């Protein structure tokens, strides 16, 4: 006796659904209100330049842990106007960030592998809505809120990505 097509399809999808059900909660392991933060002094830094507009001394978030913590619980005293955090991923993909446990407002720029800014936002502290890249991006650059508007930084601008972040 053969099973109906819908049952066969459901059984074929079951392993993928089980993996997703197990893996997705792991992405959310830093609870709301946590005081965890990156030890900024231990992160390597690079110079990130938005061509013709601004250079930043940027902390590099390149591991899953440093990317998950990002700038959570970092203060304005730590994130001075010349500092930033660059999130470096392996490839261009659709990205989404939120502001869980991030206590200061931030600007974010999503950047393709070729250095082109594809989307910017100003993100509100502690806001857990998703800020989406709208097209694939390999990098995300976070800076103190208001700088992108003040400097006229917008989609289409070019960011000079250090070669070691492209490897």
C-alpha atoms as an extended CHARMM CRD file, in Angstrom:
* protein
*
       167  EXT
         1         1  UNK       CA              0.0000000000        0.0000000000        0.0000000000  PROA      1               0.0000000000
         2         2  UNK       CA              1.4500000000        3.3820000000       -0.9650000000  PROA      2               0.0000000000
         3         3  UNK       CA              1.1400000000        6.4340000000        1.2070000000  PROA      3               0.0000000000
         4         4  UNK       CA             -0.6380000000        9.5530000000       -0.0730000000  PROA      4               0.0000000000
         5         5  UNK       CA              1.6650000000       12.1700000000       -1.6130000000  PROA      5               0.0000000000
         6         6  UNK       CA              1.0760000000       14.6500000000        1.2520000000  PROA      6               0.0000000000
         7         7  UNK       CA              2.1680000000       12.0660000000        3.8380000000  PROA      7               0.0000000000
         8         8  UNK       CA              5.3170000000       11.2030000000        1.8600000000  PROA      8               0.0000000000
         9         9  UNK       CA              6.1620000000       14.9110000000        1.5860000000  PROA      9               0.0000000000
        10        10  UNK       CA              5.6070000000       15.4620000000        5.3110000000  PROA      10              0.0000000000
        11        11  UNK       CA              7.8320000000       12.5060000000        6.1900000000  PROA      11              0.0000000000
        12        12  UNK       CA             10.5360000000       13.7380000000        3.8150000000  PROA      12              0.0000000000
        13        13  UNK       CA             10.5240000000       17.1780000000        5.4750000000  PROA      13              0.0000000000
        14        14  UNK       CA             10.4380000000       15.8810000000        9.0500000000  PROA      14              0.0000000000
        15        15  UNK       CA             14.2380000000       15.5960000000        9.5680000000  PROA      15              0.0000000000
        16        16  UNK       CA             14.8030000000       19.1930000000        8.4250000000  PROA      16              0.0000000000
        17        17  UNK       CA             12.0130000000       20.4610000000       10.6770000000  PROA      17              0.0000000000
        18        18  UNK       CA             13.4480000000       18.6100000000       13.6780000000  PROA      18              0.0000000000
        19        19  UNK       CA             16.9090000000       20.0590000000       13.0650000000  PROA      19              0.0000000000
        20        20  UNK       CA             15.4360000000       23.5730000000       12.7980000000  PROA      20              0.0000000000
        21        21  UNK       CA             13.4360000000       23.0790000000       16.0040000000  PROA      21              0.0000000000
        22        22  UNK       CA             16.6130000000       22.1240000000       17.8590000000  PROA      22              0.0000000000
        23        23  UNK       CA             18.9860000000       24.6540000000       16.2780000000  PROA      23              0.0000000000
        24        24  UNK       CA             16.8870000000       27.8340000000       16.2720000000  PROA      24              0.0000000000
        25        25  UNK       CA             16.5190000000       28.1460000000       20.0600000000  PROA      25              0.0000000000
        26        26  UNK       CA             20.3110000000       27.9060000000       20.3520000000  PROA      26              0.0000000000
        27        27  UNK       CA             20.5470000000       31.1660000000       18.3920000000  PROA      27              0.0000000000
        28        28  UNK       CA             18.6240000000       32.8690000000       21.1910000000  PROA      28              0.0000000000
        29        29  UNK       CA             20.6030000000       31.7410000000       24.2320000000  PROA      29              0.0000000000
        30        30  UNK       CA             21.4630000000       35.2150000000       25.5710000000  PROA      30              0.0000000000
        31        31  UNK       CA             18.4240000000       36.0590000000       27.6930000000  PROA      31              0.0000000000
        32        32  UNK       CA             16.7510000000       39.4470000000       27.7330000000  PROA      32              0.0000000000
        33        33  UNK       CA             18.2520000000       41.5510000000       30.5180000000  PROA      33              0.0000000000
        34        34  UNK       CA             21.5630000000       39.6980000000       30.5310000000  PROA      34              0.0000000000
        35        35  UNK       CA             24.6100000000       41.7750000000       31.4310000000  PROA      35              0.0000000000
        36        36  UNK       CA             26.9180000000       39.6720000000       29.2340000000  PROA      36              0.0000000000
        37        37  UNK       CA             29.1340000000       41.6290000000       26.8770000000  PROA      37              0.0000000000
        38        38  UNK       CA             32.1620000000       41.2250000000       24.6620000000  PROA      38              0.0000000000
        39        39  UNK       CA             35.5260000000       41.8830000000       26.2710000000  PROA      39              0.0000000000
        40        40  UNK       CA             36.3590000000       44.6480000000       23.8080000000  PROA      40              0.0000000000
        41        41  UNK       CA             40.0030000000       44.7790000000       24.9250000000  PROA      41              0.0000000000
        42        42  UNK       CA             40.5420000000       41.2480000000       23.5960000000  PROA      42              0.0000000000
        43        43  UNK       CA             38.9800000000       41.7570000000       20.1570000000  PROA      43              0.0000000000
        44        44  UNK       CA             41.2530000000       42.5290000000       17.2570000000  PROA      44              0.0000000000
        45        45  UNK       CA             40.7280000000       45.8620000000       15.5500000000  PROA      45              0.0000000000
        46        46  UNK       CA             40.9350000000       47.0530000000       11.9580000000  PROA      46              0.0000000000
        47        47  UNK       CA             40.5540000000       50.3910000000       10.2310000000  PROA      47              0.0000000000
        48        48  UNK       CA             37.2990000000       50.6160000000        8.3040000000  PROA      48              0.0000000000
        49        49  UNK       CA             36.9880000000       53.5860000000        5.9570000000  PROA      49              0.0000000000
        50        50  UNK       CA             33.8020000000       54.7650000000        4.3040000000  PROA      50              0.0000000000
        51        51  UNK       CA             35.3650000000       56.3080000000        1.2150000000  PROA      51              0.0000000000
        52        52  UNK       CA             35.6220000000       60.0640000000        1.4380000000  PROA      52              0.0000000000
        53        53  UNK       CA             33.5550000000       60.3000000000        4.6090000000  PROA      53              0.0000000000
        54        54  UNK       CA             34.9420000000       58.6570000000        7.7700000000  PROA      54              0.0000000000
        55        55  UNK       CA             37.4250000000       56.1240000000        9.1480000000  PROA      55              0.0000000000
        56        56  UNK       CA             36.6910000000       54.0040000000       12.1980000000  PROA      56              0.0000000000
        57        57  UNK       CA             38.8590000000       51.9320000000       14.5180000000  PROA      57              0.0000000000
        58        58  UNK       CA             36.5890000000       48.8780000000       14.4780000000  PROA      58              0.0000000000
        59        59  UNK       CA             36.4250000000       45.8720000000       16.7470000000  PROA      59              0.0000000000
        60        60  UNK       CA             36.0280000000       42.7160000000       14.6580000000  PROA      60              0.0000000000
        61        61  UNK       CA             33.1940000000       40.3250000000       15.5340000000  PROA      61              0.0000000000
        62        62  UNK       CA             34.1600000000       37.2180000000       13.5990000000  PROA      62              0.0000000000
        63        63  UNK       CA             33.1870000000       34.2880000000       15.8130000000  PROA      63              0.0000000000
        64        64  UNK       CA             29.6380000000       33.1900000000       16.5390000000  PROA      64              0.0000000000
        65        65  UNK       CA             30.0090000000       34.2380000000       20.1880000000  PROA      65              0.0000000000
        66        66  UNK       CA             31.3920000000       37.7160000000       19.4740000000  PROA      66              0.0000000000
        67        67  UNK       CA             28.7460000000       38.2280000000       16.7910000000  PROA      67              0.0000000000
        68        68  UNK       CA             25.9270000000       37.2050000000       19.1340000000  PROA      68              0.0000000000
        69        69  UNK       CA             27.1530000000       39.5670000000       21.8660000000  PROA      69              0.0000000000
        70        70  UNK       CA             28.0060000000       42.3800000000       19.4360000000  PROA      70              0.0000000000
        71        71  UNK       CA             27.6910000000       45.7050000000       21.2240000000  PROA      71              0.0000000000
        72        72  UNK       CA             25.3230000000       44.4070000000       23.9280000000  PROA      72              0.0000000000
        73        73  UNK       CA             25.7320000000       46.3850000000       27.1610000000  PROA      73              0.0000000000
        74        74  UNK       CA             28.3800000000       48.6770000000       25.6370000000  PROA      74              0.0000000000
        75        75  UNK       CA             28.0960000000       52.3100000000       26.7430000000  PROA      75              0.0000000000
        76        76  UNK       CA             28.6090000000       55.5900000000       24.8750000000  PROA      76              0.0000000000
        77        77  UNK       CA             31.8360000000       56.0070000000       26.8580000000  PROA      77              0.0000000000
        78        78  UNK       CA             33.1400000000       52.8150000000       25.2130000000  PROA      78              0.0000000000
        79        79  UNK       CA             31.7040000000       53.4250000000       21.7410000000  PROA      79              0.0000000000
        80        80  UNK       CA             33.3070000000       56.7820000000       21.0460000000  PROA      80              0.0000000000
        81        81  UNK       CA             32.6300000000       58.5170000000       17.6950000000  PROA      81              0.0000000000
        82        82  UNK       CA             35.8010000000       57.0320000000       16.1510000000  PROA      82              0.0000000000
        83        83  UNK       CA             34.9500000000       53.4360000000       17.1930000000  PROA      83              0.0000000000
        84        84  UNK       CA             32.7870000000       50.8410000000       15.4660000000  PROA      84              0.0000000000
        85        85  UNK       CA             32.1640000000       47.1220000000       15.3310000000  PROA      85              0.0000000000
        86        86  UNK       CA             32.4370000000       45.2340000000       12.0360000000  PROA      86              0.0000000000
        87        87  UNK       CA             30.6550000000       41.8810000000       11.8340000000  PROA      87              0.0000000000
        88        88  UNK       CA             32.5460000000       39.7130000000        9.3410000000  PROA      88              0.0000000000
        89        89  UNK       CA             30.8020000000       36.7040000000        7.8210000000  PROA      89              0.0000000000
        90        90  UNK       CA             31.9920000000       34.0960000000        5.3020000000  PROA      90              0.0000000000
        91        91  UNK       CA             29.7650000000       35.1380000000        2.4060000000  PROA      91              0.0000000000
        92        92  UNK       CA             27.0380000000       37.4560000000        1.2090000000  PROA      92              0.0000000000
        93        93  UNK       CA             23.6730000000       36.4120000000        2.6750000000  PROA      93              0.0000000000
        94        94  UNK       CA             20.5040000000       38.1120000000        3.8420000000  PROA      94              0.0000000000
        95        95  UNK       CA             21.2370000000       39.4220000000        7.3470000000  PROA      95              0.0000000000
        96        96  UNK       CA             19.1020000000       40.6240000000       10.2320000000  PROA      96              0.0000000000
        97        97  UNK       CA             20.1310000000       42.2600000000       13.5020000000  PROA      97              0.0000000000
        98        98  UNK       CA             18.2230000000       43.2650000000       16.6110000000  PROA      98              0.0000000000
        99        99  UNK       CA             19.0240000000       45.3220000000       19.6870000000  PROA      99              0.0000000000
       100       100  UNK       CA             18.5010000000       42.8350000000       22.5210000000  PROA      100             0.0000000000
       101       101  UNK       CA             20.4820000000       44.0500000000       25.5690000000  PROA      101             0.0000000000
       102       102  UNK       CA             21.9810000000       46.8840000000       23.5150000000  PROA      102             0.0000000000
       103       103  UNK       CA             21.5880000000       49.9430000000       25.7190000000  PROA      103             0.0000000000
       104       104  UNK       CA             22.6270000000       52.7120000000       23.3090000000  PROA      104             0.0000000000
       105       105  UNK       CA             21.1770000000       53.5820000000       19.8900000000  PROA      105             0.0000000000
       106       106  UNK       CA             23.2650000000       52.4840000000       16.9160000000  PROA      106             0.0000000000
       107       107  UNK       CA             23.5290000000       53.0520000000       13.1860000000  PROA      107             0.0000000000
       108       108  UNK       CA             24.0600000000       49.9160000000       11.1210000000  PROA      108             0.0000000000
       109       109  UNK       CA             25.2330000000       49.5480000000        7.5250000000  PROA      109             0.0000000000
       110       110  UNK       CA             24.9480000000       46.2650000000        5.6680000000  PROA      110             0.0000000000
       111       111  UNK       CA             27.8490000000       45.8890000000        3.2280000000  PROA      111             0.0000000000
       112       112  UNK       CA             28.3910000000       43.5240000000        0.2870000000  PROA      112             0.0000000000
       113       113  UNK       CA             31.7050000000       41.7190000000       -0.3020000000  PROA      113             0.0000000000
       114       114  UNK       CA             32.6180000000       44.3780000000       -2.8740000000  PROA      114             0.0000000000
       115       115  UNK       CA             32.3350000000       47.0850000000       -0.1820000000  PROA      115             0.0000000000
       116       116  UNK       CA             29.0300000000       48.5940000000       -1.3440000000  PROA      116             0.0000000000
       117       117  UNK       CA             26.6130000000       49.6620000000        1.4000000000  PROA      117             0.0000000000
       118       118  UNK       CA             23.2300000000       48.1040000000        0.5920000000  PROA      118             0.0000000000
       119       119  UNK       CA             21.1150000000       49.3090000000        3.5310000000  PROA      119             0.0000000000
       120       120  UNK       CA             21.4250000000       51.5080000000        6.6180000000  PROA      120             0.0000000000
       121       121  UNK       CA             19.2640000000       51.9100000000        9.7040000000  PROA      121             0.0000000000
       122       122  UNK       CA             19.2650000000       53.7790000000       12.9800000000  PROA      122             0.0000000000
       123       123  UNK       CA             18.3930000000       51.1770000000       15.6140000000  PROA      123             0.0000000000
       124       124  UNK       CA             16.7240000000       51.9630000000       18.9200000000  PROA      124             0.0000000000
       125       125  UNK       CA             18.1060000000       50.5630000000       22.2040000000  PROA      125             0.0000000000
       126       126  UNK       CA             16.5980000000       47.3190000000       23.4960000000  PROA      126             0.0000000000
       127       127  UNK       CA             14.3390000000       47.0230000000       20.4250000000  PROA      127             0.0000000000
       128       128  UNK       CA             13.9060000000       43.4070000000       19.3790000000  PROA      128             0.0000000000
       129       129  UNK       CA             12.4610000000       43.9650000000       15.9220000000  PROA      129             0.0000000000
       130       130  UNK       CA             14.6190000000       42.7290000000       13.0710000000  PROA      130             0.0000000000
       131       131  UNK       CA             16.5970000000       45.2000000000       10.9810000000  PROA      131             0.0000000000
       132       132  UNK       CA             16.9880000000       43.3670000000        7.6630000000  PROA      132             0.0000000000
       133       133  UNK       CA             19.6440000000       43.8070000000        5.0010000000  PROA      133             0.0000000000
       134       134  UNK       CA             17.0410000000       43.6340000000        2.1480000000  PROA      134             0.0000000000
       135       135  UNK       CA             19.7120000000       42.0740000000       -0.0860000000  PROA      135             0.0000000000
       136       136  UNK       CA             22.6830000000       39.8080000000        0.5750000000  PROA      136             0.0000000000
       137       137  UNK       CA             25.5180000000       41.3380000000        2.6090000000  PROA      137             0.0000000000
       138       138  UNK       CA             28.7680000000       39.9340000000        3.9860000000  PROA      138             0.0000000000
       139       139  UNK       CA             29.4600000000       42.5950000000        6.6050000000  PROA      139             0.0000000000
       140       140  UNK       CA             27.5530000000       44.7420000000        9.0630000000  PROA      140             0.0000000000
       141       141  UNK       CA             29.0850000000       47.9000000000       10.5100000000  PROA      141             0.0000000000
       142       142  UNK       CA             27.6830000000       49.3580000000       13.7410000000  PROA      142             0.0000000000
       143       143  UNK       CA             28.5330000000       52.8600000000       14.9450000000  PROA      143             0.0000000000
       144       144  UNK       CA             27.1070000000       55.3990000000       17.3490000000  PROA      144             0.0000000000
       145       145  UNK       CA             23.6180000000       56.4910000000       16.2420000000  PROA      145             0.0000000000
       146       146  UNK       CA             23.3090000000       59.6540000000       14.1820000000  PROA      146             0.0000000000
       147       147  UNK       CA             26.6910000000       59.4600000000       12.4930000000  PROA      147             0.0000000000
       148       148  UNK       CA             25.4240000000       58.1310000000        9.1680000000  PROA      148             0.0000000000
       149       149  UNK       CA             22.8850000000       60.9510000000        8.8310000000  PROA      149             0.0000000000
       150       150  UNK       CA             25.4220000000       63.5530000000        9.9730000000  PROA      150             0.0000000000
       151       151  UNK       CA             28.0410000000       62.3400000000        7.4650000000  PROA      151             0.0000000000
       152       152  UNK       CA             25.6200000000       61.5970000000        4.6250000000  PROA      152             0.0000000000
       153       153  UNK       CA             26.4670000000       57.8800000000        4.6360000000  PROA      153             0.0000000000
       154       154  UNK       CA             23.9110000000       55.9640000000        2.5910000000  PROA      154             0.0000000000
       155       155  UNK       CA             23.3480000000       52.9350000000        0.3600000000  PROA      155             0.0000000000
       156       156  UNK       CA             25.6710000000       52.9980000000       -2.6330000000  PROA      156             0.0000000000
       157       157  UNK       CA             28.5990000000       54.4210000000       -0.6510000000  PROA      157             0.0000000000
       158       158  UNK       CA             31.7900000000       52.3680000000       -0.6660000000  PROA      158             0.0000000000
       159       159  UNK       CA             33.5380000000       50.8690000000        2.3690000000  PROA      159             0.0000000000
       160       160  UNK       CA             37.2010000000       49.9050000000        2.1960000000  PROA      160             0.0000000000
       161       161  UNK       CA             37.2920000000       46.3890000000        3.6310000000  PROA      161             0.0000000000
       162       162  UNK       CA             40.7160000000       45.2290000000        4.9160000000  PROA      162             0.0000000000
       163       163  UNK       CA             41.9680000000       42.3160000000        2.7760000000  PROA      163             0.0000000000
       164       164  UNK       CA             42.2900000000       39.9590000000        5.7680000000  PROA      164             0.0000000000
       165       165  UNK       CA             38.5250000000       40.2230000000        6.3550000000  PROA      165             0.0000000000
       166       166  UNK       CA             37.9070000000       39.0460000000        2.7900000000  PROA      166             0.0000000000
       167       167  UNK       CA             39.9000000000       35.8050000000        3.1800000000  PROA      167             0.0000000000
